[in-house]
Amino acid sequence: MANNGKQGERLFAQIMTDNGYTVWDRTNEPEYWYKDIDFTVLSPTTGAIKNFEVKWDTRINRTHNLYLETTNVHSKEGRGWFEFCEADFLAYGDASARRFYIIPMKELRERVK
């Protein structure tokens, strides 16, 4: 799974860069691990800076469902990424189609309530 996740992160960064965005990789910065933020992205048109969490799903093409991790025995306090992620957007990748669904985290949380 980790290798698949890294593949998705690389593809996300490449797509954003190819479309003119400035991308800062936060995956090796401990202060971002605890916020579950993978990238900070600068928009070339608006100048807005937003944080993204990337998830790479190898089964979404079969299940047609997003996987939202609400618990994790290996994480701090047992919470899954959905509970503590501080990113502005979720970039949810479909490995089969090699595309991303960009979802505002605030809207996603409101829908899940």
C-alpha positions as CSV (number, residue, x, y, z in Angstrom):
1,M,0.0,0.0,0.0
2,A,2.8,2.4,0.8
3,N,4.4,2.0,-2.6
4,N,1.0,2.6,-4.2
5,G,0.5,5.7,-2.0
6,K,3.9,7.1,-3.1
7,Q,3.0,6.5,-6.7
8,G,-0.2,8.5,-6.3
9,E,1.7,11.3,-4.6
10,R,4.3,11.5,-7.4
11,L,1.5,11.5,-10.0
12,F,-0.4,14.3,-8.2
13,A,2.7,16.5,-7.9
14,Q,3.5,15.9,-11.6
15,I,-0.1,16.8,-12.7
16,M,-0.1,19.9,-10.6
17,T,3.3,21.0,-11.8
18,D,2.4,20.3,-15.5
19,N,-0.6,22.6,-15.0
20,G,1.5,25.5,-13.8
21,Y,1.1,25.1,-10.0
22,T,4.0,25.4,-7.6
23,V,4.1,22.4,-5.4
24,W,5.9,21.9,-2.1
25,D,6.3,18.3,-1.0
26,R,5.6,18.0,2.7
27,T,5.7,14.2,3.0
28,N,9.1,14.2,4.7
29,E,8.4,17.1,7.1
30,P,7.4,15.8,10.5
31,E,5.3,18.9,11.4
32,Y,3.0,18.0,8.5
33,W,2.7,14.3,9.3
34,Y,0.6,15.0,12.3
35,K,-1.7,17.2,10.2
36,D,-1.8,14.6,7.5
37,I,-0.8,17.1,4.8
38,D,1.2,15.8,1.8
39,F,1.6,18.9,-0.4
40,T,1.2,22.7,-0.3
41,V,0.2,24.1,-3.7
42,L,0.3,27.7,-5.0
43,S,-2.2,28.5,-7.7
44,P,-0.6,30.3,-10.8
45,T,-3.8,32.2,-11.5
46,T,-5.1,33.3,-8.0
47,G,-2.0,33.1,-5.9
48,A,-3.9,31.0,-3.4
49,I,-1.9,28.6,-1.3
50,K,-3.7,25.4,-0.2
51,N,-2.8,22.2,1.5
52,F,-3.6,18.8,0.0
53,E,-3.8,15.2,1.4
54,V,-3.4,12.6,-1.3
55,K,-5.0,9.2,-1.2
56,W,-4.4,6.6,-3.9
57,D,-7.1,4.0,-4.3
58,T,-6.6,0.8,-6.3
59,R,-10.2,-0.4,-5.8
60,I,-12.4,2.7,-6.4
61,N,-13.0,1.6,-10.0
62,R,-14.6,-1.6,-8.7
63,T,-16.3,-0.4,-5.5
64,H,-17.3,3.2,-6.7
65,N,-16.7,4.2,-3.0
66,L,-14.2,6.5,-1.3
67,Y,-12.5,4.9,1.7
68,L,-12.6,7.3,4.7
69,E,-10.4,6.0,7.5
70,T,-12.1,7.1,10.8
71,T,-10.0,4.8,13.1
72,N,-6.5,3.4,13.0
73,V,-4.9,1.4,15.7
74,H,-1.5,2.6,14.7
75,S,-2.2,6.3,14.9
76,K,-2.2,8.8,17.8
77,E,-5.3,8.3,19.9
78,G,-6.6,5.6,17.4
79,R,-8.0,8.2,15.0
80,G,-7.9,7.7,11.3
81,W,-6.7,10.3,8.8
82,F,-10.3,11.6,8.1
83,E,-10.6,12.6,11.8
84,F,-7.3,14.6,12.1
85,C,-6.4,15.7,8.6
86,E,-5.9,19.5,8.4
87,A,-5.6,19.7,4.6
88,D,-7.8,22.1,2.7
89,F,-8.4,19.5,0.0
90,L,-8.4,15.7,-0.4
91,A,-6.9,14.6,-3.7
92,Y,-8.5,11.2,-4.0
93,G,-6.7,9.2,-6.8
94,D,-8.2,6.5,-8.9
95,A,-5.2,4.2,-9.7
96,S,-7.0,2.5,-12.7
97,A,-8.0,5.7,-14.4
98,R,-4.9,7.6,-13.2
99,R,-7.0,10.7,-12.2
100,F,-7.8,12.6,-9.1
101,Y,-11.0,13.8,-7.5
102,I,-10.3,17.0,-5.7
103,I,-12.7,17.4,-2.8
104,P,-12.8,20.2,-0.3
105,M,-12.3,18.7,3.2
106,K,-14.8,21.0,4.8
107,E,-17.5,19.9,2.4
108,L,-16.6,16.3,2.7
109,R,-16.8,16.4,6.5
110,E,-20.2,18.2,6.3
111,R,-21.6,15.4,4.0
112,V,-20.3,12.7,6.3
113,K,-21.8,14.1,9.5
